[in-house]
Amino acid sequence: MLKGARISLSDFGPNTATALIALTAVCFGLVPLFAKELQGQGVGSAAIALYRYIFSAVLLSPFLPLSKGKLRQAGLMTVTGVFLGLGWIGYLEAVKTVPVAAAGVIYMTYPLFVLLFAWVMVGMKPSKNSLMAGGLIVAAAACVADPTVLTADMSAALMMAWTAPLGFGLLVVVLTTMVDKLSAMERMATGMLGATIGLAPSAIMSEGMGIIPTDWSMLALIAALGLITSVLPQVIYTVACIRVGPSRAAVAGSLELPTMFVIGFLAFGEALGPRELIAAALVLTAVFLVQSPKPAAGRTEPQQMPAAAP
């Protein structure tokens, strides 16, 4: 289905591409809207995460790299996708208990893990701006962890939420520095396959035969989750980000956090206090500051530092 579709990069310029990246960020930020609705219907977090990624895995399956020369890197991306998918269970568990804004701030700390994994795994030394951005991200996380407001359950939920940015940070480093033989669509296909493989056992164990929805309204909700927050924005982002640099993509992609704030406020009646607004400002400032880490000798710069969640 997707294999026959051809999107020419000459069809739109950098400004249009930037607008498209901003649109994908909004789509990614809508995840809590669908997730909380499914949770209200008794669907478990592992199943919700599986529903989101399996759409992408199926539709992108024609792009799976099968040639011998690509199998090693394809395997690496698949394993990384497993960690990405499992990390989303923690995030979805968190939005059950804590405000969407707080969970969103924790999720948007993934650049901190990008810096850490890039340094440890491929020897990329962080720049001064990157270190400053990391400090701002830590401060933002501290802002939403108000000990006078958080209950024990909420604190535990916030701790679980860290698994999502950790998994995404790992994905960014592998995606941009360690799989150069794979095309953009091949990287997406193998990553989504890995996420599906990682989530399927947990989802099946928790849901049993209930993993196959029979209610048409639930099917429509699951389809919307997969298409609106995963397949379509992922494909658009992959094409559009080639037309803009990492900095511009980061600015446009940062709309994901305000989208989460608006969803929490409008859809779930969550109050936005000074702590959440300060945390958002710190994260967005960090997005502007963060730069691609300096590569060690023999390493190349990352091809792209994704600014929107997969």
Secondary structure, 3 states (H helix, E strand, C coil): CCCCCCCCHHHCCHHHHHHHHHHHHHHHHCHHHHHHHHHHCCCCHHHHHHHHHHHHHHHCHHHCCCCHHHHHHHHHHHHHHHHHHHHHHHHHHHHHHCCHHHHHHHHCCHHHHHHHHHHHHHCCECCHHHHHHHHHHHHHHHHHCCCCCCCHHHHHHHHHHCHHHHHHHHHHHHHHHCCCCCCHHHHHHHHHHHHHHHHHHHHHHHHHHHHCCCCHHHHHHHHHHHHHHHHHHHHHHHHHHHHCCHHHHHHHHCCHHHHHHHHHHHHHCCCCCHHHHHHHHHHHHHHHHCCCCECCCCCCCCCCCCCCCC
